[in-house]
Amino acid sequence: MSIDRRKFLGAALASTATGLTLGASSMARAAVSKESFNLKMTNAYPPGAPFYVQGPGSPMDFCKKVSEMSGGRLNIQHFAAGELIPALEGFNAVSSGTVEMNAANAYFWAGNIPAAQYFTTVPFGMNTQGMNAWLYQGDGLKLWHEIYKEHGLIAFPMGNTGVQMTGWFRKPLETVKDLDGLKMRIPGLAGKVYSQLGVTVRLLPGGEIFPALERGVIDAAEFVGPYQDRRLGLHKAAKYYYTTGWHEPTNVTELLINLKTWESLPKDLQMIIQAAAQASVVESLSWSESVNSDALKDLVENEGVIAQPLPTPIVDRLREVTFDTLETMAAADPLTRKVHDSFMAFRKKHEEWASLSEEPFLKL
């Protein structure tokens, strides 16, 4: 056999071996791509709750989106509060691997991570447009991941109510002194602010708010907005409904995922989760905007609710205490300082733009 012929056959055999290797690799990738995953998601909110559990852009809707987008390769079984674990045990359950996912709001975990509150809302902070910009285009999501990593977690935005109402009060508010001695259900940073003004703050799951307000265990309560609040029947226990949105100018739903579970998923399924979560943010916000107007009109015209803005002197005092509280909290914890500074720098930039874009339009 000639040398050239031997070279040709050697090259052909090598090429065939390479082809077989590549073919096997492609088959292996195809096999991996068909692997299916079955996960569990718990929720901080009770069964049947619109937005927080079911309906457009809800966690249950998110689970359905993921299943359909993945062709059934990723299936997430949803459990409302109390169906698998108590309402506010999601953080520990996902961190320990008891369940793989949880739907809630990051400010519920303030006892574990003070900085987590910034990823839900900040009093006198940014509106939904600004918050989304910070999370997706600023450092918000990056910081969220950085802080949660040491707890074995990763999180993404999965919903937004938009601006929320100040809340329901059994008696009218006229001056700052009316807050002193008040017992109020209010979560997050706003609770810290109210406590500085003499309010006794209670953190209650949604399903416990109405009975507490009706029995006088609390004097006031904040939940979400007209549609959600009417569903809980809060107007039957208190008639004074205040607004400004100072405490929650936006409100982000948190998709919490066990980090090991997340890292075990193929890249395409990770992308599907992120895309479905982003779709849920848009859909839940548009749903909230569409239902609140009619609900508020019904509450005022048919239920005798007195809806009005908080008196300006009260808002001014709340703003003053808010920024003192935020600065004190940031000074006490390096991680909180890092998140605080990023949030506030982005807030300043966004306000400068909004003052020339949105604000003039709203005054037309």
DOFITOR-183842 format. One record per residue (C-alpha): residue in three letters; x, y, z. Coordinates in steps of 0.02 Angstrom, whole numbers, padded with zeros to 5 digits, always signed. Each point is the difference from the previous one (the first is absolute). Layout:
# DOFITOR-183842
AlaXYZ/...
***
This chain:
# DOFITOR-183842
Met+00000+00000+00000/Ser+00070+00169-00045/Ile+00040+00132+00130/Asp-00131+00118-00075/Arg-00133-00135+00009/Arg+00042-00037+00182/Lys-00013+00187+00039/Phe-00168+00009-00087/Leu-00070-00150+00094/Gly+00069+00067+00165/Ala-00080+00168-00029/Ala-00164-00082-00049/Leu-00001-00109+00158/Ala+00041+00152+00108/Ser-00137+00098-00083/Thr-00123-00143+00030/Ala+00051-00012+00183/Thr-00020+00187+00019/Gly-00170-00009-00081/Leu-00052-00141+00116/Thr+00061+00098+00150/Leu-00092+00156-00053/Gly-00154-00103-00037/Ala+00008-00082+00171/Ser+00024+00171+00079/Ser-00152+00068-00093/Met-00101-00152+00054/Ala+00056+00027+00180/Arg-00054+00182-00009/Ala-00166-00052-00074/Ala-00023-00125+00141/Val+00038+00133+00129/Ser-00119+00121-00084/Lys-00141-00126+00022/Glu+00031-00022+00185/Ser-00152+00052+00102/Phe-00008+00084+00170/Asn-00140+00004+00128/Leu+00012+00138+00130/Lys-00108+00067+00141/Met-00043+00183+00029/Thr-00075+00064+00163/Asn-00083+00168+00025/Ala-00019+00129+00139/Tyr-00180+00036-00049/Pro-00159-00100+00029/Pro-00091-00111-00126/Gly-00100+00092-00132/Ala+00081+00170+00024/Pro-00004+00097-00166/Phe+00170+00060-00061/Tyr+00096-00081+00144/Val-00059-00178-00036/Gln-00110-00009-00155/Gly-00053+00104-00150/Pro+00098+00094-00135/Gly+00185+00014+00042/Ser-00021-00097+00164/Pro+00117-00137+00066/Met-00120-00135-00059/Asp-00005+00082-00171/Phe+00191+00007+00002/Cys+00007-00187+00034/Lys-00116-00031-00147/Lys+00105+00110-00114/Val+00160-00092+00048/Ser-00078-00171-00032/Glu-00066+00051-00171/Met+00157+00094-00053/Ser+00109-00149+00047/Gly-00111-00126-00087/Gly-00035-00085+00165/Arg+00185-00022+00046/Leu-00017+00115+00151/Asn-00155-00020+00109/Ile-00027+00101+00158/Gln-00132-00052+00125/His-00070+00150+00093/Phe-00054+00001+00183/Ala-00086+00151+00078/Ala+00036+00053+00179/Gly-00042-00136+00124/Glu-00015-00138-00130/Leu+00179-00060+00024/Ile+00085+00123+00117/Pro-00058+00152+00102/Ala-00020+00166-00090/Leu+00166+00082+00044/Glu+00115-00153+00006/Gly+00048+00006-00184/Phe+00173+00073+00022/Asn+00059-00136+00119/Ala-00088-00138-00097/Val+00084+00046-00164/Ser+00168+00034+00080/Ser+00000-00172+00082/Gly-00060-00086-00157/Thr-00165-00057+00075/Val-00082+00077-00153/Glu+00082+00068-00156/Met-00096+00164-00024/Asn-00105+00127+00094/Ala-00107+00150-00049/Ala-00007+00145+00122/Asn+00076+00173+00026/Ala+00181+00024+00048/Tyr-00041+00120+00142/Phe-00074-00146+00097/Trp+00180-00059+00028/Ala+00060+00162+00081/Gly+00039-00095+00160/Asn+00128-00106-00094/Ile+00059+00128-00128/Pro-00040+00184+00035/Ala+00054+00048-00177/Ala-00130-00117-00076/Gln-00132+00133+00028/Tyr+00071+00107-00139/Phe-00046-00134-00127/Thr-00186+00016+00039/Thr-00025+00187+00024/Val+00073+00150+00089/Pro-00107+00137+00080/Phe+00015+00160-00102/Gly+00108-00104-00118/Met-00029-00033-00184/Asn-00160-00036-00095/Thr-00020-00161-00099/Gln+00089+00067-00153/Gly+00150+00054+00102/Met+00003-00161+00101/Asn-00002-00108-00156/Ala+00139+00105-00075/Trp+00108-00021+00156/Leu-00032-00187+00011/Tyr+00024-00044-00184/Gln+00117+00136-00064/Gly+00085+00062+00158/Asp+00084-00101+00137/Gly-00161-00055+00087/Leu-00013-00179-00061/Lys+00188-00025+00013/Leu-00002+00056+00182/Trp-00153-00106+00037/His+00093-00154-00062/Glu+00159+00046+00091/Ile-00087+00019+00168/Tyr-00106-00158-00015/Lys+00143-00110-00059/Glu+00069-00028+00175/His-00171-00066+00050/Gly-00001-00125-00142/Leu-00131+00099-00096/Ile-00030+00099-00159/Ala-00149+00112-00036/Phe-00088+00089-00144/Pro-00144+00124-00014/Met-00161-00093-00041/Gly-00138+00130+00018/Asn-00040+00179+00045/Thr-00157+00080+00072/Gly+00053+00177-00045/Val-00028+00137+00130/Gln-00096-00054+00155/Met-00125+00088+00112/Thr+00055+00068+00169/Gly-00132-00106+00085/Trp-00160-00015+00100/Phe-00030+00093+00164/Arg-00142-00019+00122/Lys+00014+00186+00044/Pro+00049+00148-00109/Leu+00178+00067+00000/Glu+00020+00187+00019/Thr+00169+00029+00081/Val+00161-00096+00032/Lys-00056-00023+00180/Asp-00141-00112-00060/Leu+00130-00132-00041/Asp+00066-00011+00177/Gly-00068-00156+00085/Leu-00078-00069-00160/Lys+00011-00188-00028/Met+00028-00035-00185/Arg+00035-00146-00116/Ile+00140+00062-00111/Pro+00152-00096-00067/Gly+00172+00052-00056/Leu+00092+00164+00019/Ala-00162+00097+00020/Gly-00029-00094+00162/Lys+00166+00064+00067/Val-00049+00177-00047/Tyr-00171-00011+00082/Ser+00077-00072+00158/Gln+00107+00157+00016/Leu-00163+00098+00012/Gly-00075-00106+00138/Val-00092-00131-00105/Thr-00001-00179+00063/Val+00041-00099-00156/Arg-00070-00173-00035/Leu+00052-00115-00142/Leu-00149-00108-00046/Pro-00031-00113-00152/Gly-00139+00059-00116/Gly-00127-00124+00065/Glu+00016+00064+00179/Ile-00021+00186-00034/Phe-00190+00014-00006/Pro-00039-00093+00161/Ala+00133+00099+00093/Leu-00068+00165-00066/Glu-00181-00048+00030/Arg+00033-00052+00181/Gly+00103+00155+00039/Val+00160-00099+00025/Ile+00072+00128-00121/Asp-00063+00176-00039/Ala+00063+00010-00178/Ala+00065-00111-00138/Glu+00088+00012-00166/Phe-00014-00137-00129/Val+00006+00041-00186/Gly-00129+00104-00091/Pro-00187+00015-00031/Tyr-00031-00165-00088/Gln+00101-00108+00119/Asp-00057+00094+00155/Arg-00183-00013-00047/Arg+00019-00187-00023/Leu+00065-00015+00179/Gly-00149+00102+00061/Leu+00108+00131+00084/His-00131+00134-00041/Lys-00120-00090+00117/Ala+00117+00028+00147/Ala+00064+00177-00037/Lys-00068+00140-00109/Tyr+00145+00123-00013/Tyr+00106-00047-00150/Tyr+00157+00105-00025/Thr+00118+00015-00146/Thr+00164+00078-00054/Gly+00099-00159-00030/Trp+00140+00071+00107/His+00038-00168+00081/Glu-00010-00110-00156/Pro+00015+00098-00163/Thr+00026-00171-00079/Asn-00005-00179+00064/Val+00102-00143-00074/Thr-00051-00182+00016/Glu+00151-00110+00033/Leu+00033-00166-00085/Leu+00117-00088+00122/Ile+00099-00151-00063/Asn+00118-00120+00087/Leu+00171+00037-00075/Lys+00052-00182-00021/Thr-00164-00036-00089/Trp+00026+00151-00112/Glu+00177-00053-00045/Ser-00058-00177-00039/Leu-00119+00061-00136/Pro+00055+00008-00183/Lys+00031+00175-00065/Asp-00154-00001-00110/Leu-00113-00039+00149/Gln+00084+00138+00101/Met-00038+00120-00143/Ile-00180-00060-00007/Ile-00021+00035+00187/Gln+00071+00175-00021/Ala-00107+00037-00153/Ala-00159-00064+00084/Ala+00039+00101+00156/Gln+00024+00160-00102/Ala-00162-00034-00093/Ser-00087-00019+00168/Val+00065+00170+00056/Val-00080+00085-00150/Glu-00162-00100+00004/Ser-00030+00018+00188/Leu+00031+00187-00006/Ser-00117+00028-00146/Trp-00133-00106+00086/Ser+00016+00101+00161/Glu-00014+00164-00095/Ser-00156-00061-00089/Val-00099-00056+00153/Asn+00040+00129+00134/Ser-00095+00145-00076/Asp-00166-00091-00005/Ala+00026-00072+00173/Leu+00036+00170+00077/Lys-00154+00075-00083/Asp-00106-00140+00071/Leu+00071+00021+00175/Val-00036+00186+00003/Glu-00170+00000-00086/Asn-00074-00160+00071/Glu+00092-00040+00161/Gly+00013+00170+00083/Val+00190+00003-00003/Ile+00083+00170+00025/Ala+00152+00001-00115/Gln+00121+00146+00011/Pro+00186+00044+00002/Leu+00093+00007+00164/Pro+00011+00178+00068/Thr+00157+00086-00063/Pro+00076+00031+00174/Ile-00008-00188+00035/Val+00082-00041-00167/Asp+00137+00129+00031/Arg+00039-00076+00170/Leu-00002-00176-00070/Arg+00124+00052-00134/Glu+00116+00077+00129/Val-00003-00155+00110/Thr+00017-00116-00150/Phe+00167+00068-00057/Asp+00067+00004+00178/Thr-00054-00181+00022/Leu+00077-00056-00164/Glu+00164+00085+00038/Thr+00008-00076+00175/Met-00037-00173-00068/Ala+00133+00017-00136/Ala+00130+00059+00125/Ala-00027-00155+00107/Asp+00036-00130-00135/Pro+00127+00001-00143/Leu-00111-00102-00117/Thr-00147+00116+00030/Arg+00113+00149-00031/Lys+00055-00073-00167/Val-00179-00029-00058/His-00061+00165+00072/Asp+00132+00102-00090/Ser-00034-00087-00165/Phe-00188+00025+00018/Met+00012+00183+00049/Ala+00124+00043-00139/Phe-00116-00078-00128/Arg-00151+00085+00080/Lys+00084+00170-00021/Lys+00039-00036-00183/His-00175-00063-00034/Glu-00082+00149+00087/Glu+00099+00121-00108/Trp-00065-00085-00157/Ala-00179-00021+00066/Ser-00008+00185+00046/Leu+00022+00041-00185/Ser-00103-00144-00072/Glu-00139-00073+00107/Glu-00030+00142+00123/Pro-00044+00136-00128/Phe-00117-00121-00089/Leu-00093-00044+00161/Lys-00031+00185+00029/Leu-00084+00028-00169/
***
